[in-house]
Amino acid sequence: GASARLRQTETEAHAAFQRLSKVAKAIFKNDPGKLKSLGLQGTMPKRIAEFIGAAYTLFDNAMNVPELRDELARYGYNDRKLEAEKQKIVDYD
């Protein structure tokens, strides 16, 4: 039903966020400015609206800031993967 679908999209969105967050935190661990530009300070927001906002910040900046995008691409997050993972956020939103 609808609630099962919502739970599934929520699970997929959270997983997409956590995967990219983990990679970005590993790559940029010594560059707090880049982590801040990705919105990665502290833990993943629990409230839905805050999570959606944080997820868009993470994916939009990962896709649109060349130095972030180029570095992430070296770790498997090319444009196609970023688009596919961001779509999980869009579906949840």
PDB file of N, CA, C and O in Angstrom:
ATOM      1  N   GLY A   1       0.807  -1.193   0.000  1.00  0.00           N
ATOM      2  CA  GLY A   1       0.000   0.000   0.000  1.00  0.00           C
ATOM      3  C   GLY A   1       0.852   1.260   0.000  1.00  0.00           C
ATOM      4  O   GLY A   1       2.074   1.216  -0.138  1.00  0.00           O
ATOM      5  N   ALA A   2       0.173   2.364   0.158  1.00  0.00           N
ATOM      6  CA  ALA A   2       0.836   3.668   0.117  1.00  0.00           C
ATOM      7  C   ALA A   2       1.839   3.837   1.249  1.00  0.00           C
ATOM      8  O   ALA A   2       2.926   4.376   1.040  1.00  0.00           O
ATOM      9  N   SER A   3       1.483   3.382   2.445  1.00  0.00           N
ATOM     10  CA  SER A   3       2.407   3.558   3.568  1.00  0.00           C
ATOM     11  C   SER A   3       3.662   2.705   3.395  1.00  0.00           C
ATOM     12  O   SER A   3       4.754   3.124   3.778  1.00  0.00           O
ATOM     13  N   ALA A   4       3.512   1.523   2.826  1.00  0.00           N
ATOM     14  CA  ALA A   4       4.684   0.677   2.563  1.00  0.00           C
ATOM     15  C   ALA A   4       5.589   1.339   1.526  1.00  0.00           C
ATOM     16  O   ALA A   4       6.813   1.304   1.650  1.00  0.00           O
ATOM     17  N   ARG A   5       4.984   1.942   0.507  1.00  0.00           N
ATOM     18  CA  ARG A   5       5.754   2.640  -0.524  1.00  0.00           C
ATOM     19  C   ARG A   5       6.496   3.835   0.076  1.00  0.00           C
ATOM     20  O   ARG A   5       7.657   4.082  -0.251  1.00  0.00           O
ATOM     21  N   LEU A   6       5.820   4.571   0.952  1.00  0.00           N
ATOM     22  CA  LEU A   6       6.456   5.716   1.601  1.00  0.00           C
ATOM     23  C   LEU A   6       7.637   5.259   2.447  1.00  0.00           C
ATOM     24  O   LEU A   6       8.703   5.873   2.414  1.00  0.00           O
ATOM     25  N   ARG A   7       7.450   4.184   3.201  1.00  0.00           N
ATOM     26  CA  ARG A   7       8.556   3.661   4.014  1.00  0.00           C
ATOM     27  C   ARG A   7       9.727   3.250   3.139  1.00  0.00           C
ATOM     28  O   ARG A   7      10.884   3.479   3.490  1.00  0.00           O
ATOM     29  N   GLN A   8       9.423   2.641   1.996  1.00  0.00           N
ATOM     30  CA  GLN A   8      10.472   2.214   1.068  1.00  0.00           C
ATOM     31  C   GLN A   8      11.233   3.420   0.513  1.00  0.00           C
ATOM     32  O   GLN A   8      12.463   3.408   0.468  1.00  0.00           O
ATOM     33  N   THR A   9      10.509   4.460   0.091  1.00  0.00           N
ATOM     34  CA  THR A   9      11.190   5.644  -0.454  1.00  0.00           C
ATOM     35  C   THR A   9      11.993   6.344   0.642  1.00  0.00           C
ATOM     36  O   THR A   9      13.066   6.886   0.376  1.00  0.00           O
ATOM     37  N   GLU A  10      11.482   6.333   1.863  1.00  0.00           N
ATOM     38  CA  GLU A  10      12.221   6.920   2.988  1.00  0.00           C
ATOM     39  C   GLU A  10      13.514   6.141   3.228  1.00  0.00           C
ATOM     40  O   GLU A  10      14.581   6.735   3.387  1.00  0.00           O
ATOM     41  N   THR A  11      13.417   4.824   3.252  1.00  0.00           N
ATOM     42  CA  THR A  11      14.591   3.976   3.464  1.00  0.00           C
ATOM     43  C   THR A  11      15.630   4.214   2.372  1.00  0.00           C
ATOM     44  O   THR A  11      16.821   4.339   2.660  1.00  0.00           O
ATOM     45  N   GLU A  12      15.182   4.277   1.120  1.00  0.00           N
ATOM     46  CA  GLU A  12      16.099   4.491   0.003  1.00  0.00           C
ATOM     47  C   GLU A  12      16.739   5.874   0.066  1.00  0.00           C
ATOM     48  O   GLU A  12      17.931   6.018  -0.206  1.00  0.00           O
ATOM     49  N   ALA A  13      15.962   6.885   0.422  1.00  0.00           N
ATOM     50  CA  ALA A  13      16.496   8.248   0.534  1.00  0.00           C
ATOM     51  C   ALA A  13      17.534   8.334   1.646  1.00  0.00           C
ATOM     52  O   ALA A  13      18.602   8.917   1.459  1.00  0.00           O
ATOM     53  N   HIS A  14      17.226   7.756   2.797  1.00  0.00           N
ATOM     54  CA  HIS A  14      18.176   7.769   3.913  1.00  0.00           C
ATOM     55  C   HIS A  14      19.455   7.028   3.534  1.00  0.00           C
ATOM     56  O   HIS A  14      20.553   7.484   3.852  1.00  0.00           O
ATOM     57  N   ALA A  15      19.320   5.904   2.868  1.00  0.00           N
ATOM     58  CA  ALA A  15      20.492   5.123   2.467  1.00  0.00           C
ATOM     59  C   ALA A  15      21.355   5.904   1.477  1.00  0.00           C
ATOM     60  O   ALA A  15      22.581   5.901   1.583  1.00  0.00           O
ATOM     61  N   ALA A  16      20.714   6.573   0.514  1.00  0.00           N
ATOM     62  CA  ALA A  16      21.457   7.373  -0.475  1.00  0.00           C
ATOM     63  C   ALA A  16      22.221   8.489   0.226  1.00  0.00           C
ATOM     64  O   ALA A  16      23.388   8.735  -0.077  1.00  0.00           O
ATOM     65  N   PHE A  17      21.564   9.161   1.158  1.00  0.00           N
ATOM     66  CA  PHE A  17      22.193  10.237   1.923  1.00  0.00           C
ATOM     67  C   PHE A  17      23.382   9.698   2.712  1.00  0.00           C
ATOM     68  O   PHE A  17      24.472  10.271   2.685  1.00  0.00           O
ATOM     69  N   GLN A  18      23.160   8.602   3.408  1.00  0.00           N
ATOM     70  CA  GLN A  18      24.215   8.051   4.265  1.00  0.00           C
ATOM     71  C   GLN A  18      25.409   7.563   3.453  1.00  0.00           C
ATOM     72  O   GLN A  18      26.551   7.721   3.885  1.00  0.00           O
ATOM     73  N   ARG A  19      25.167   6.974   2.285  1.00  0.00           N
ATOM     74  CA  ARG A  19      26.275   6.508   1.439  1.00  0.00           C
ATOM     75  C   ARG A  19      27.151   7.672   0.986  1.00  0.00           C
ATOM     76  O   ARG A  19      28.374   7.631   1.126  1.00  0.00           O
ATOM     77  N   LEU A  20      26.514   8.713   0.441  1.00  0.00           N
ATOM     78  CA  LEU A  20      27.285   9.856  -0.041  1.00  0.00           C
ATOM     79  C   LEU A  20      27.946  10.591   1.125  1.00  0.00           C
ATOM     80  O   LEU A  20      29.092  11.030   1.024  1.00  0.00           O
ATOM     81  N   SER A  21      27.225  10.719   2.211  1.00  0.00           N
ATOM     82  CA  SER A  21      27.766  11.379   3.403  1.00  0.00           C
ATOM     83  C   SER A  21      29.032  10.665   3.891  1.00  0.00           C
ATOM     84  O   SER A  21      30.031  11.310   4.206  1.00  0.00           O
ATOM     85  N   LYS A  22      28.982   9.357   3.948  1.00  0.00           N
ATOM     86  CA  LYS A  22      30.118   8.567   4.421  1.00  0.00           C
ATOM     87  C   LYS A  22      31.333   8.747   3.513  1.00  0.00           C
ATOM     88  O   LYS A  22      32.448   8.939   3.999  1.00  0.00           O
ATOM     89  N   VAL A  23      31.127   8.687   2.214  1.00  0.00           N
ATOM     90  CA  VAL A  23      32.216   8.867   1.259  1.00  0.00           C
ATOM     91  C   VAL A  23      32.785  10.281   1.371  1.00  0.00           C
ATOM     92  O   VAL A  23      34.000  10.463   1.441  1.00  0.00           O
ATOM     93  N   ALA A  24      31.904  11.277   1.389  1.00  0.00           N
ATOM     94  CA  ALA A  24      32.348  12.671   1.456  1.00  0.00           C
ATOM     95  C   ALA A  24      33.110  12.944   2.751  1.00  0.00           C
ATOM     96  O   ALA A  24      34.137  13.624   2.737  1.00  0.00           O
ATOM     97  N   LYS A  25      32.611  12.418   3.866  1.00  0.00           N
ATOM     98  CA  LYS A  25      33.296  12.634   5.142  1.00  0.00           C
ATOM     99  C   LYS A  25      34.680  11.993   5.136  1.00  0.00           C
ATOM    100  O   LYS A  25      35.610  12.528   5.740  1.00  0.00           O
ATOM    101  N   ALA A  26      34.825  10.866   4.470  1.00  0.00           N
ATOM    102  CA  ALA A  26      36.134  10.217   4.377  1.00  0.00           C
ATOM    103  C   ALA A  26      37.084  11.024   3.486  1.00  0.00           C
ATOM    104  O   ALA A  26      38.246  11.233   3.837  1.00  0.00           O
ATOM    105  N   ILE A  27      36.586  11.472   2.342  1.00  0.00           N
ATOM    106  CA  ILE A  27      37.420  12.216   1.400  1.00  0.00           C
ATOM    107  C   ILE A  27      37.833  13.569   1.975  1.00  0.00           C
ATOM    108  O   ILE A  27      38.996  13.962   1.877  1.00  0.00           O
ATOM    109  N   PHE A  28      36.887  14.271   2.569  1.00  0.00           N
ATOM    110  CA  PHE A  28      37.102  15.660   2.987  1.00  0.00           C
ATOM    111  C   PHE A  28      37.297  15.796   4.498  1.00  0.00           C
ATOM    112  O   PHE A  28      37.059  16.865   5.058  1.00  0.00           O
ATOM    113  N   LYS A  29      37.727  14.720   5.158  1.00  0.00           N
ATOM    114  CA  LYS A  29      37.822  14.741   6.627  1.00  0.00           C
ATOM    115  C   LYS A  29      38.745  15.850   7.143  1.00  0.00           C
ATOM    116  O   LYS A  29      38.561  16.339   8.257  1.00  0.00           O
ATOM    117  N   ASN A  30      39.732  16.246   6.343  1.00  0.00           N
ATOM    118  CA  ASN A  30      40.652  17.302   6.768  1.00  0.00           C
ATOM    119  C   ASN A  30      40.309  18.655   6.151  1.00  0.00           C
ATOM    120  O   ASN A  30      41.123  19.578   6.174  1.00  0.00           O
ATOM    121  N   ASP A  31      39.114  18.767   5.606  1.00  0.00           N
ATOM    122  CA  ASP A  31      38.700  20.015   4.962  1.00  0.00           C
ATOM    123  C   ASP A  31      37.296  20.404   5.420  1.00  0.00           C
ATOM    124  O   ASP A  31      36.313  20.175   4.716  1.00  0.00           O
ATOM    125  N   PRO A  32      37.220  21.003   6.628  1.00  0.00           N
ATOM    126  CA  PRO A  32      35.908  21.339   7.180  1.00  0.00           C
ATOM    127  C   PRO A  32      35.089  22.277   6.295  1.00  0.00           C
ATOM    128  O   PRO A  32      33.859  22.243   6.340  1.00  0.00           O
ATOM    129  N   GLY A  33      35.743  23.106   5.499  1.00  0.00           N
ATOM    130  CA  GLY A  33      35.013  24.007   4.609  1.00  0.00           C
ATOM    131  C   GLY A  33      34.214  23.252   3.570  1.00  0.00           C
ATOM    132  O   GLY A  33      33.076  23.611   3.269  1.00  0.00           O
ATOM    133  N   LYS A  34      34.814  22.193   3.015  1.00  0.00           N
ATOM    134  CA  LYS A  34      34.100  21.387   2.014  1.00  0.00           C
ATOM    135  C   LYS A  34      32.964  20.608   2.667  1.00  0.00           C
ATOM    136  O   LYS A  34      31.883  20.484   2.091  1.00  0.00           O
ATOM    137  N   LEU A  35      33.204  20.085   3.860  1.00  0.00           N
ATOM    138  CA  LEU A  35      32.125  19.377   4.570  1.00  0.00           C
ATOM    139  C   LEU A  35      30.971  20.335   4.859  1.00  0.00           C
ATOM    140  O   LEU A  35      29.802  19.976   4.721  1.00  0.00           O
ATOM    141  N   LYS A  36      31.317  21.555   5.261  1.00  0.00           N
ATOM    142  CA  LYS A  36      30.263  22.543   5.542  1.00  0.00           C
ATOM    143  C   LYS A  36      29.481  22.861   4.275  1.00  0.00           C
ATOM    144  O   LYS A  36      28.257  22.982   4.322  1.00  0.00           O
ATOM    145  N   SER A  37      30.164  22.998   3.147  1.00  0.00           N
ATOM    146  CA  SER A  37      29.462  23.318   1.900  1.00  0.00           C
ATOM    147  C   SER A  37      28.520  22.191   1.481  1.00  0.00           C
ATOM    148  O   SER A  37      27.545  22.425   0.766  1.00  0.00           O
ATOM    149  N   LEU A  38      28.812  20.971   1.926  1.00  0.00           N
ATOM    150  CA  LEU A  38      27.931  19.830   1.658  1.00  0.00           C
ATOM    151  C   LEU A  38      26.855  19.686   2.748  1.00  0.00           C
ATOM    152  O   LEU A  38      25.981  18.824   2.657  1.00  0.00           O
ATOM    153  N   GLY A  39      26.931  20.529   3.762  1.00  0.00           N
ATOM    154  CA  GLY A  39      25.961  20.470   4.855  1.00  0.00           C
ATOM    155  C   GLY A  39      26.219  19.330   5.818  1.00  0.00           C
ATOM    156  O   GLY A  39      25.309  18.880   6.515  1.00  0.00           O
ATOM    157  N   LEU A  40      27.462  18.859   5.860  1.00  0.00           N
ATOM    158  CA  LEU A  40      27.771  17.681   6.679  1.00  0.00           C
ATOM    159  C   LEU A  40      28.445  18.069   7.994  1.00  0.00           C
ATOM    160  O   LEU A  40      29.622  17.793   8.222  1.00  0.00           O
ATOM    161  N   GLN A  41      27.658  18.715   8.847  1.00  0.00           N
ATOM    162  CA  GLN A  41      28.113  18.949  10.204  1.00  0.00           C
ATOM    163  C   GLN A  41      27.142  18.205  11.112  1.00  0.00           C
ATOM    164  O   GLN A  41      25.927  18.372  11.011  1.00  0.00           O
ATOM    165  N   GLY A  42      27.680  17.405  11.977  1.00  0.00           N
ATOM    166  CA  GLY A  42      26.813  16.661  12.880  1.00  0.00           C
ATOM    167  C   GLY A  42      26.196  15.444  12.204  1.00  0.00           C
ATOM    168  O   GLY A  42      26.695  14.953  11.192  1.00  0.00           O
ATOM    169  N   THR A  43      25.113  14.975  12.781  1.00  0.00           N
ATOM    170  CA  THR A  43      24.483  13.746  12.315  1.00  0.00           C
ATOM    171  C   THR A  43      23.362  14.049  11.321  1.00  0.00           C
ATOM    172  O   THR A  43      22.945  15.198  11.172  1.00  0.00           O
ATOM    173  N   MET A  44      22.888  13.019  10.654  1.00  0.00           N
ATOM    174  CA  MET A  44      21.786  13.157   9.705  1.00  0.00           C
ATOM    175  C   MET A  44      20.543  13.632  10.451  1.00  0.00           C
ATOM    176  O   MET A  44      20.182  13.064  11.482  1.00  0.00           O
ATOM    177  N   PRO A  45      19.885  14.675   9.930  1.00  0.00           N
ATOM    178  CA  PRO A  45      18.655  15.155  10.587  1.00  0.00           C
ATOM    179  C   PRO A  45      17.581  14.075  10.643  1.00  0.00           C
ATOM    180  O   PRO A  45      17.430  13.289   9.709  1.00  0.00           O
ATOM    181  N   LYS A  46      16.846  14.044  11.734  1.00  0.00           N
ATOM    182  CA  LYS A  46      15.787  13.045  11.924  1.00  0.00           C
ATOM    183  C   LYS A  46      14.439  13.529  11.384  1.00  0.00           C
ATOM    184  O   LYS A  46      13.675  12.746  10.819  1.00  0.00           O
ATOM    185  N   ARG A  47      14.152  14.820  11.559  1.00  0.00           N
ATOM    186  CA  ARG A  47      12.859  15.351  11.110  1.00  0.00           C
ATOM    187  C   ARG A  47      12.826  15.376   9.584  1.00  0.00           C
ATOM    188  O   ARG A  47      13.823  15.697   8.938  1.00  0.00           O
ATOM    189  N   ILE A  48      11.679  15.037   9.021  1.00  0.00           N
ATOM    190  CA  ILE A  48      11.565  14.868   7.566  1.00  0.00           C
ATOM    191  C   ILE A  48      11.980  16.123   6.810  1.00  0.00           C
ATOM    192  O   ILE A  48      12.807  16.045   5.901  1.00  0.00           O
ATOM    193  N   ALA A  49      11.426  17.275   7.164  1.00  0.00           N
ATOM    194  CA  ALA A  49      11.729  18.510   6.426  1.00  0.00           C
ATOM    195  C   ALA A  49      13.216  18.845   6.512  1.00  0.00           C
ATOM    196  O   ALA A  49      13.817  19.264   5.523  1.00  0.00           O
ATOM    197  N   GLU A  50      13.807  18.663   7.683  1.00  0.00           N
ATOM    198  CA  GLU A  50      15.233  18.949   7.853  1.00  0.00           C
ATOM    199  C   GLU A  50      16.080  17.961   7.059  1.00  0.00           C
ATOM    200  O   GLU A  50      17.086  18.337   6.458  1.00  0.00           O
ATOM    201  N   PHE A  51      15.671  16.705   7.060  1.00  0.00           N
ATOM    202  CA  PHE A  51      16.398  15.700   6.273  1.00  0.00           C
ATOM    203  C   PHE A  51      16.349  16.043   4.786  1.00  0.00           C
ATOM    204  O   PHE A  51      17.376  16.019   4.109  1.00  0.00           O
ATOM    205  N   ILE A  52      15.162  16.359   4.279  1.00  0.00           N
ATOM    206  CA  ILE A  52      15.014  16.684   2.848  1.00  0.00           C
ATOM    207  C   ILE A  52      15.906  17.872   2.499  1.00  0.00           C
ATOM    208  O   ILE A  52      16.604  17.844   1.486  1.00  0.00           O
ATOM    209  N   GLY A  53      15.890  18.900   3.318  1.00  0.00           N
ATOM    210  CA  GLY A  53      16.731  20.071   3.078  1.00  0.00           C
ATOM    211  C   GLY A  53      18.206  19.718   3.068  1.00  0.00           C
ATOM    212  O   GLY A  53      18.949  20.152   2.188  1.00  0.00           O
ATOM    213  N   ALA A  54      18.629  18.927   4.050  1.00  0.00           N
ATOM    214  CA  ALA A  54      20.037  18.518   4.135  1.00  0.00           C
ATOM    215  C   ALA A  54      20.426  17.657   2.944  1.00  0.00           C
ATOM    216  O   ALA A  54      21.533  17.779   2.419  1.00  0.00           O
ATOM    217  N   ALA A  55      19.522  16.790   2.518  1.00  0.00           N
ATOM    218  CA  ALA A  55      19.810  15.900   1.399  1.00  0.00           C
ATOM    219  C   ALA A  55      19.960  16.688   0.097  1.00  0.00           C
ATOM    220  O   ALA A  55      20.851  16.406  -0.703  1.00  0.00           O
ATOM    221  N   TYR A  56      19.085  17.680  -0.114  1.00  0.00           N
ATOM    222  CA  TYR A  56      19.222  18.512  -1.316  1.00  0.00           C
ATOM    223  C   TYR A  56      20.522  19.304  -1.274  1.00  0.00           C
ATOM    224  O   TYR A  56      21.197  19.425  -2.297  1.00  0.00           O
ATOM    225  N   THR A  57      20.886  19.843  -0.121  1.00  0.00           N
ATOM    226  CA  THR A  57      22.158  20.563   0.004  1.00  0.00           C
ATOM    227  C   THR A  57      23.316  19.645  -0.350  1.00  0.00           C
ATOM    228  O   THR A  57      24.204  20.016  -1.118  1.00  0.00           O
ATOM    229  N   LEU A  58      23.299  18.455   0.209  1.00  0.00           N
ATOM    230  CA  LEU A  58      24.367  17.489  -0.040  1.00  0.00           C
ATOM    231  C   LEU A  58      24.481  17.158  -1.522  1.00  0.00           C
ATOM    232  O   LEU A  58      25.558  17.285  -2.104  1.00  0.00           O
ATOM    233  N   PHE A  59      23.390  16.739  -2.131  1.00  0.00           N
ATOM    234  CA  PHE A  59      23.447  16.316  -3.536  1.00  0.00           C
ATOM    235  C   PHE A  59      23.636  17.481  -4.496  1.00  0.00           C
ATOM    236  O   PHE A  59      24.408  17.377  -5.449  1.00  0.00           O
ATOM    237  N   ASP A  60      22.936  18.599  -4.255  1.00  0.00           N
ATOM    238  CA  ASP A  60      23.067  19.739  -5.166  1.00  0.00           C
ATOM    239  C   ASP A  60      24.492  20.269  -5.177  1.00  0.00           C
ATOM    240  O   ASP A  60      25.042  20.538  -6.245  1.00  0.00           O
ATOM    241  N   ASN A  61      25.096  20.420  -4.009  1.00  0.00           N
ATOM    242  CA  ASN A  61      26.463  20.942  -3.969  1.00  0.00           C
ATOM    243  C   ASN A  61      27.467  19.910  -4.471  1.00  0.00           C
ATOM    244  O   ASN A  61      28.463  20.273  -5.098  1.00  0.00           O
ATOM    245  N   ALA A  62      27.220  18.639  -4.206  1.00  0.00           N
ATOM    246  CA  ALA A  62      28.099  17.589  -4.742  1.00  0.00           C
ATOM    247  C   ALA A  62      28.066  17.600  -6.269  1.00  0.00           C
ATOM    248  O   ALA A  62      29.069  17.297  -6.916  1.00  0.00           O
ATOM    249  N   MET A  63      26.930  17.943  -6.835  1.00  0.00           N
ATOM    250  CA  MET A  63      26.779  17.934  -8.290  1.00  0.00           C
ATOM    251  C   MET A  63      27.217  19.235  -8.941  1.00  0.00           C
ATOM    252  O   MET A  63      27.655  19.230 -10.091  1.00  0.00           O
ATOM    253  N   ASN A  64      27.108  20.355  -8.225  1.00  0.00           N
ATOM    254  CA  ASN A  64      27.274  21.659  -8.854  1.00  0.00           C
ATOM    255  C   ASN A  64      28.543  22.414  -8.475  1.00  0.00           C
ATOM    256  O   ASN A  64      28.876  23.405  -9.125  1.00  0.00           O
ATOM    257  N   VAL A  65      29.253  21.981  -7.455  1.00  0.00           N
ATOM    258  CA  VAL A  65      30.517  22.631  -7.089  1.00  0.00           C
ATOM    259  C   VAL A  65      31.634  21.789  -7.712  1.00  0.00           C
ATOM    260  O   VAL A  65      31.892  20.669  -7.271  1.00  0.00           O
ATOM    261  N   PRO A  66      32.298  22.335  -8.742  1.00  0.00           N
ATOM    262  CA  PRO A  66      33.261  21.523  -9.516  1.00  0.00           C
ATOM    263  C   PRO A  66      34.315  20.803  -8.680  1.00  0.00           C
ATOM    264  O   PRO A  66      34.593  19.632  -8.936  1.00  0.00           O
ATOM    265  N   GLU A  67      34.904  21.459  -7.698  1.00  0.00           N
ATOM    266  CA  GLU A  67      35.961  20.793  -6.932  1.00  0.00           C
ATOM    267  C   GLU A  67      35.415  19.621  -6.105  1.00  0.00           C
ATOM    268  O   GLU A  67      36.114  18.630  -5.894  1.00  0.00           O
ATOM    269  N   LEU A  68      34.180  19.736  -5.643  1.00  0.00           N
ATOM    270  CA  LEU A  68      33.558  18.631  -4.910  1.00  0.00           C
ATOM    271  C   LEU A  68      33.191  17.512  -5.882  1.00  0.00           C
ATOM    272  O   LEU A  68      33.478  16.340  -5.635  1.00  0.00           O
ATOM    273  N   ARG A  69      32.554  17.887  -6.988  1.00  0.00           N
ATOM    274  CA  ARG A  69      32.118  16.907  -7.986  1.00  0.00           C
ATOM    275  C   ARG A  69      33.303  16.113  -8.530  1.00  0.00           C
ATOM    276  O   ARG A  69      33.237  14.890  -8.653  1.00  0.00           O
ATOM    277  N   ASP A  70      34.375  16.811  -8.850  1.00  0.00           N
ATOM    278  CA  ASP A  70      35.544  16.137  -9.428  1.00  0.00           C
ATOM    279  C   ASP A  70      36.158  15.150  -8.446  1.00  0.00           C
ATOM    280  O   ASP A  70      36.528  14.039  -8.826  1.00  0.00           O
ATOM    281  N   GLU A  71      36.266  15.549  -7.199  1.00  0.00           N
ATOM    282  CA  GLU A  71      36.854  14.660  -6.191  1.00  0.00           C
ATOM    283  C   GLU A  71      35.949  13.460  -5.931  1.00  0.00           C
ATOM    284  O   GLU A  71      36.436  12.333  -5.834  1.00  0.00           O
ATOM    285  N   LEU A  72      34.653  13.682  -5.818  1.00  0.00           N
ATOM    286  CA  LEU A  72      33.711  12.586  -5.583  1.00  0.00           C
ATOM    287  C   LEU A  72      33.702  11.602  -6.756  1.00  0.00           C
ATOM    288  O   LEU A  72      33.543  10.397  -6.558  1.00  0.00           O
ATOM    289  N   ALA A  73      33.872  12.117  -7.970  1.00  0.00           N
ATOM    290  CA  ALA A  73      33.891  11.245  -9.150  1.00  0.00           C
ATOM    291  C   ALA A  73      35.035  10.241  -9.069  1.00  0.00           C
ATOM    292  O   ALA A  73      34.914   9.120  -9.563  1.00  0.00           O
ATOM    293  N   ARG A  74      36.124  10.631  -8.459  1.00  0.00           N
ATOM    294  CA  ARG A  74      37.268   9.718  -8.307  1.00  0.00           C
ATOM    295  C   ARG A  74      36.939   8.541  -7.381  1.00  0.00           C
ATOM    296  O   ARG A  74      37.640   7.530  -7.376  1.00  0.00           O
ATOM    297  N   TYR A  75      35.870   8.685  -6.602  1.00  0.00           N
ATOM    298  CA  TYR A  75      35.455   7.639  -5.662  1.00  0.00           C
ATOM    299  C   TYR A  75      34.139   6.997  -6.076  1.00  0.00           C
ATOM    300  O   TYR A  75      33.433   6.430  -5.243  1.00  0.00           O
ATOM    301  N   GLY A  76      33.809   7.085  -7.357  1.00  0.00           N
ATOM    302  CA  GLY A  76      32.632   6.384  -7.870  1.00  0.00           C
ATOM    303  C   GLY A  76      31.370   7.219  -7.957  1.00  0.00           C
ATOM    304  O   GLY A  76      30.359   6.750  -8.481  1.00  0.00           O
ATOM    305  N   TYR A  77      31.404   8.440  -7.459  1.00  0.00           N
ATOM    306  CA  TYR A  77      30.221   9.295  -7.532  1.00  0.00           C
ATOM    307  C   TYR A  77      30.312  10.211  -8.747  1.00  0.00           C
ATOM    308  O   TYR A  77      30.489  11.423  -8.622  1.00  0.00           O
ATOM    309  N   ASN A  78      30.186   9.599  -9.936  1.00  0.00           N
ATOM    310  CA  ASN A  78      30.167  10.392 -11.163  1.00  0.00           C
ATOM    311  C   ASN A  78      28.789  11.053 -11.298  1.00  0.00           C
ATOM    312  O   ASN A  78      27.900  10.838 -10.474  1.00  0.00           O
ATOM    313  N   ASP A  79      28.632  11.865 -12.358  1.00  0.00           N
ATOM    314  CA  ASP A  79      27.369  12.602 -12.532  1.00  0.00           C
ATOM    315  C   ASP A  79      26.166  11.672 -12.582  1.00  0.00           C
ATOM    316  O   ASP A  79      25.127  11.970 -11.992  1.00  0.00           O
ATOM    317  N   ARG A  80      26.295  10.549 -13.279  1.00  0.00           N
ATOM    318  CA  ARG A  80      25.171   9.620 -13.415  1.00  0.00           C
ATOM    319  C   ARG A  80      24.779   9.034 -12.058  1.00  0.00           C
ATOM    320  O   ARG A  80      23.593   8.932 -11.742  1.00  0.00           O
ATOM    321  N   LYS A  81      25.770   8.653 -11.263  1.00  0.00           N
ATOM    322  CA  LYS A  81      25.452   8.087  -9.948  1.00  0.00           C
ATOM    323  C   LYS A  81      24.845   9.151  -9.033  1.00  0.00           C
ATOM    324  O   LYS A  81      23.889   8.872  -8.309  1.00  0.00           O
ATOM    325  N   LEU A  82      25.392  10.364  -9.062  1.00  0.00           N
ATOM    326  CA  LEU A  82      24.820  11.428  -8.242  1.00  0.00           C
ATOM    327  C   LEU A  82      23.368  11.695  -8.632  1.00  0.00           C
ATOM    328  O   LEU A  82      22.513  11.872  -7.764  1.00  0.00           O
ATOM    329  N   GLU A  83      23.089  11.725  -9.930  1.00  0.00           N
ATOM    330  CA  GLU A  83      21.705  11.939 -10.399  1.00  0.00           C
ATOM    331  C   GLU A  83      20.785  10.816  -9.918  1.00  0.00           C
ATOM    332  O   GLU A  83      19.685  11.078  -9.431  1.00  0.00           O
ATOM    333  N   ALA A  84      21.232   9.580 -10.053  1.00  0.00           N
ATOM    334  CA  ALA A  84      20.414   8.431  -9.653  1.00  0.00           C
ATOM    335  C   ALA A  84      20.147   8.439  -8.149  1.00  0.00           C
ATOM    336  O   ALA A  84      19.036   8.150  -7.704  1.00  0.00           O
ATOM    337  N   GLU A  85      21.181   8.773  -7.371  1.00  0.00           N
ATOM    338  CA  GLU A  85      21.015   8.804  -5.914  1.00  0.00           C
ATOM    339  C   GLU A  85      20.139   9.997  -5.503  1.00  0.00           C
ATOM    340  O   GLU A  85      19.309   9.872  -4.602  1.00  0.00           O
ATOM    341  N   LYS A  86      20.318  11.141  -6.154  1.00  0.00           N
ATOM    342  CA  LYS A  86      19.481  12.306  -5.833  1.00  0.00           C
ATOM    343  C   LYS A  86      18.015  12.016  -6.145  1.00  0.00           C
ATOM    344  O   LYS A  86      17.127  12.506  -5.447  1.00  0.00           O
ATOM    345  N   GLN A  87      17.755  11.235  -7.172  1.00  0.00           N
ATOM    346  CA  GLN A  87      16.373  10.910  -7.538  1.00  0.00           C
ATOM    347  C   GLN A  87      15.654  10.232  -6.365  1.00  0.00           C
ATOM    348  O   GLN A  87      14.442  10.385  -6.214  1.00  0.00           O
ATOM    349  N   LYS A  88      16.381   9.495  -5.546  1.00  0.00           N
ATOM    350  CA  LYS A  88      15.778   8.851  -4.369  1.00  0.00           C
ATOM    351  C   LYS A  88      15.294   9.897  -3.365  1.00  0.00           C
ATOM    352  O   LYS A  88      14.297   9.691  -2.672  1.00  0.00           O
ATOM    353  N   ILE A  89      16.014  11.026  -3.295  1.00  0.00           N
ATOM    354  CA  ILE A  89      15.580  12.121  -2.429  1.00  0.00           C
ATOM    355  C   ILE A  89      14.330  12.767  -3.028  1.00  0.00           C
ATOM    356  O   ILE A  89      13.357  13.020  -2.318  1.00  0.00           O
ATOM    357  N   VAL A  90      14.358  13.031  -4.327  1.00  0.00           N
ATOM    358  CA  VAL A  90      13.217  13.631  -5.028  1.00  0.00           C
ATOM    359  C   VAL A  90      11.970  12.746  -4.855  1.00  0.00           C
ATOM    360  O   VAL A  90      10.881  13.252  -4.583  1.00  0.00           O
ATOM    361  N   ASP A  91      12.135  11.440  -5.012  1.00  0.00           N
ATOM    362  CA  ASP A  91      11.000  10.517  -4.856  1.00  0.00           C
ATOM    363  C   ASP A  91      10.413  10.589  -3.456  1.00  0.00           C
ATOM    364  O   ASP A  91       9.196  10.526  -3.284  1.00  0.00           O
ATOM    365  N   TYR A  92      11.271  10.720  -2.465  1.00  0.00           N
ATOM    366  CA  TYR A  92      10.818  10.791  -1.069  1.00  0.00           C
ATOM    367  C   TYR A  92      10.138  12.120  -0.789  1.00  0.00           C
ATOM    368  O   TYR A  92       9.157  12.182  -0.049  1.00  0.00           O
ATOM    369  N   ASP A  93      10.663  13.177  -1.381  1.00  0.00           N
ATOM    370  CA  ASP A  93      10.131  14.521  -1.191  1.00  0.00           C
ATOM    371  C   ASP A  93       8.759  14.625  -1.870  1.00  0.00           C
ATOM    372  O   ASP A  93       8.129  15.682  -1.831  1.00  0.00           O
TER     373      ASP A  93
END
